[in-house]
Amino acid sequence: MSENKYKHRYYYKESYEAAIGTFATAIVFLFVAILSLFFIAFNIEFIGLKDWGYWLFIPAFFIFIGGFQKLYRKYKYQKVVKNALIQRNFEGTHKL
């Protein structure tokens, strides 16, 4: 059996949908927090954002950490699965 048989598996495709969604959420939080700093600097009142928006830096930071953790965990699992396939010479009835 060759490695070509496993080209269409999830781990080979290297899809990053979950991590991209996490980073997009963190960027939205970061954007609102920066926007609130802009409102504070120019004394603009918009839905009270200048009073509470800067607090969104904290969840944005932890959401970014979660996104990097997802990428690291995915990389680690990919490595383990590929090593397991290599040890079995890409043969067997196992499903990924």
Number of C-alpha atoms within 10 A of each C-alpha: 9 9 11 8 10 15 11 9 11 11 17 11 10 11 11 11 9 12 18 14 12 18 19 15 16 22 16 13 22 22 17 19 22 17 16 25 18 15 18 16 10 10 11 13 12 10 9 11 19 23 14 12 21 20 16 18 17 12 13 22 14 12 19 19 14 16 20 15 13 17 15 12 12 17 13 11 13 16 13 12 13 14 13 12 17 12 10 10 12 18 13 9 6 7 5 9
